[in-house]
Amino acid sequence: MPKAEIQNEIRRLRFQHGEMTQQQLADKVGCTRQTIVLLEHRRYAPSLALAMRIAATFSLKVDDVFRLASDND
């Protein structure tokens, strides 16, 4: 089975929430700024716990922030 690519809306959501910096988001969810960078560039798939903390930060459900990439994306 091929590795699943996880797409996300983190960058857009950060800017919609007062132009939150990557560092501010990282501090809120308990990870490093570099992790946020990797997530935004789709080079890292988050753990379920991290995905849930990120979604909660934006008052959204996990599937409103993250989704599996399809062959058409």
Rosetta constraint file for C-alpha pairs under 8 A:
AtomPair CA 4 CA 68 HARMONIC 6.73 0.50
AtomPair CA 4 CA 69 HARMONIC 7.29 0.50
AtomPair CA 5 CA 42 HARMONIC 7.26 0.50
AtomPair CA 5 CA 45 HARMONIC 7.52 0.50
AtomPair CA 5 CA 68 HARMONIC 5.95 0.50
AtomPair CA 5 CA 69 HARMONIC 5.48 0.50
AtomPair CA 6 CA 42 HARMONIC 6.54 0.50
AtomPair CA 6 CA 45 HARMONIC 6.06 0.50
AtomPair CA 6 CA 66 HARMONIC 6.56 0.50
AtomPair CA 6 CA 67 HARMONIC 5.69 0.50
AtomPair CA 6 CA 68 HARMONIC 4.75 0.50
AtomPair CA 6 CA 69 HARMONIC 5.84 0.50
AtomPair CA 7 CA 42 HARMONIC 6.26 0.50
AtomPair CA 7 CA 66 HARMONIC 5.71 0.50
AtomPair CA 7 CA 67 HARMONIC 5.34 0.50
AtomPair CA 7 CA 68 HARMONIC 6.02 0.50
AtomPair CA 7 CA 69 HARMONIC 5.89 0.50
AtomPair CA 8 CA 39 HARMONIC 7.66 0.50
AtomPair CA 8 CA 40 HARMONIC 6.99 0.50
AtomPair CA 8 CA 42 HARMONIC 7.68 0.50
AtomPair CA 8 CA 65 HARMONIC 5.41 0.50
AtomPair CA 8 CA 66 HARMONIC 4.40 0.50
AtomPair CA 8 CA 67 HARMONIC 6.32 0.50
AtomPair CA 9 CA 13 HARMONIC 6.06 0.50
AtomPair CA 9 CA 40 HARMONIC 7.83 0.50
AtomPair CA 9 CA 64 HARMONIC 7.99 0.50
AtomPair CA 9 CA 65 HARMONIC 5.22 0.50
AtomPair CA 9 CA 66 HARMONIC 6.72 0.50
AtomPair CA 10 CA 14 HARMONIC 6.04 0.50
AtomPair CA 10 CA 39 HARMONIC 7.90 0.50
AtomPair CA 10 CA 40 HARMONIC 6.28 0.50
AtomPair CA 10 CA 65 HARMONIC 6.69 0.50
AtomPair CA 11 CA 15 HARMONIC 6.56 0.50
AtomPair CA 11 CA 40 HARMONIC 6.25 0.50
AtomPair CA 12 CA 16 HARMONIC 6.25 0.50
AtomPair CA 13 CA 17 HARMONIC 6.14 0.50
AtomPair CA 13 CA 58 HARMONIC 7.30 0.50
AtomPair CA 14 CA 18 HARMONIC 7.05 0.50
AtomPair CA 14 CA 19 HARMONIC 5.56 0.50
AtomPair CA 14 CA 20 HARMONIC 4.89 0.50
AtomPair CA 14 CA 21 HARMONIC 6.93 0.50
AtomPair CA 14 CA 22 HARMONIC 7.82 0.50
AtomPair CA 14 CA 25 HARMONIC 7.74 0.50
AtomPair CA 15 CA 19 HARMONIC 3.87 0.50
AtomPair CA 15 CA 20 HARMONIC 5.96 0.50
AtomPair CA 17 CA 58 HARMONIC 7.74 0.50
AtomPair CA 20 CA 24 HARMONIC 6.15 0.50
AtomPair CA 20 CA 25 HARMONIC 6.72 0.50
AtomPair CA 21 CA 25 HARMONIC 6.38 0.50
AtomPair CA 22 CA 26 HARMONIC 6.09 0.50
AtomPair CA 22 CA 33 HARMONIC 5.64 0.50
AtomPair CA 22 CA 36 HARMONIC 6.16 0.50
AtomPair CA 22 CA 37 HARMONIC 7.22 0.50
AtomPair CA 23 CA 27 HARMONIC 6.08 0.50
AtomPair CA 23 CA 32 HARMONIC 7.31 0.50
AtomPair CA 23 CA 33 HARMONIC 4.95 0.50
AtomPair CA 24 CA 28 HARMONIC 6.27 0.50
AtomPair CA 25 CA 29 HARMONIC 6.26 0.50
AtomPair CA 25 CA 33 HARMONIC 7.81 0.50
AtomPair CA 25 CA 36 HARMONIC 7.73 0.50
AtomPair CA 25 CA 54 HARMONIC 7.91 0.50
AtomPair CA 26 CA 30 HARMONIC 5.75 0.50
AtomPair CA 26 CA 31 HARMONIC 4.95 0.50
AtomPair CA 26 CA 32 HARMONIC 5.35 0.50
AtomPair CA 26 CA 33 HARMONIC 5.32 0.50
AtomPair CA 26 CA 35 HARMONIC 7.72 0.50
AtomPair CA 26 CA 36 HARMONIC 6.51 0.50
AtomPair CA 27 CA 31 HARMONIC 6.48 0.50
AtomPair CA 27 CA 32 HARMONIC 7.33 0.50
AtomPair CA 28 CA 57 HARMONIC 7.32 0.50
AtomPair CA 29 CA 50 HARMONIC 7.00 0.50
AtomPair CA 29 CA 53 HARMONIC 5.61 0.50
AtomPair CA 29 CA 54 HARMONIC 6.12 0.50
AtomPair CA 29 CA 57 HARMONIC 7.45 0.50
AtomPair CA 31 CA 35 HARMONIC 6.55 0.50
AtomPair CA 31 CA 36 HARMONIC 7.80 0.50
AtomPair CA 32 CA 36 HARMONIC 6.84 0.50
AtomPair CA 33 CA 37 HARMONIC 6.33 0.50
AtomPair CA 34 CA 38 HARMONIC 6.19 0.50
AtomPair CA 35 CA 39 HARMONIC 6.14 0.50
AtomPair CA 35 CA 44 HARMONIC 7.67 0.50
AtomPair CA 36 CA 40 HARMONIC 6.12 0.50
AtomPair CA 37 CA 41 HARMONIC 6.28 0.50
AtomPair CA 38 CA 42 HARMONIC 6.09 0.50
AtomPair CA 38 CA 43 HARMONIC 5.05 0.50
AtomPair CA 38 CA 44 HARMONIC 5.44 0.50
AtomPair CA 39 CA 43 HARMONIC 6.01 0.50
AtomPair CA 39 CA 44 HARMONIC 5.20 0.50
AtomPair CA 39 CA 45 HARMONIC 6.69 0.50
AtomPair CA 39 CA 46 HARMONIC 7.28 0.50
AtomPair CA 46 CA 50 HARMONIC 5.90 0.50
AtomPair CA 46 CA 51 HARMONIC 5.82 0.50
AtomPair CA 47 CA 51 HARMONIC 6.16 0.50
AtomPair CA 48 CA 52 HARMONIC 6.11 0.50
AtomPair CA 49 CA 53 HARMONIC 6.25 0.50
AtomPair CA 50 CA 54 HARMONIC 6.14 0.50
AtomPair CA 51 CA 55 HARMONIC 6.15 0.50
AtomPair CA 51 CA 62 HARMONIC 6.30 0.50
AtomPair CA 51 CA 66 HARMONIC 7.70 0.50
AtomPair CA 52 CA 56 HARMONIC 6.06 0.50
AtomPair CA 52 CA 61 HARMONIC 7.66 0.50
AtomPair CA 52 CA 62 HARMONIC 5.81 0.50
AtomPair CA 53 CA 57 HARMONIC 6.17 0.50
AtomPair CA 54 CA 58 HARMONIC 6.77 0.50
AtomPair CA 54 CA 62 HARMONIC 7.95 0.50
AtomPair CA 55 CA 59 HARMONIC 6.11 0.50
AtomPair CA 55 CA 60 HARMONIC 4.99 0.50
AtomPair CA 55 CA 61 HARMONIC 5.65 0.50
AtomPair CA 55 CA 62 HARMONIC 5.21 0.50
AtomPair CA 55 CA 64 HARMONIC 7.66 0.50
AtomPair CA 55 CA 65 HARMONIC 6.21 0.50
AtomPair CA 56 CA 60 HARMONIC 5.77 0.50
AtomPair CA 56 CA 61 HARMONIC 7.12 0.50
AtomPair CA 60 CA 64 HARMONIC 6.15 0.50
AtomPair CA 60 CA 65 HARMONIC 7.20 0.50
AtomPair CA 61 CA 65 HARMONIC 6.95 0.50
AtomPair CA 62 CA 66 HARMONIC 5.99 0.50
AtomPair CA 63 CA 67 HARMONIC 5.95 0.50
AtomPair CA 69 CA 73 HARMONIC 6.14 0.50
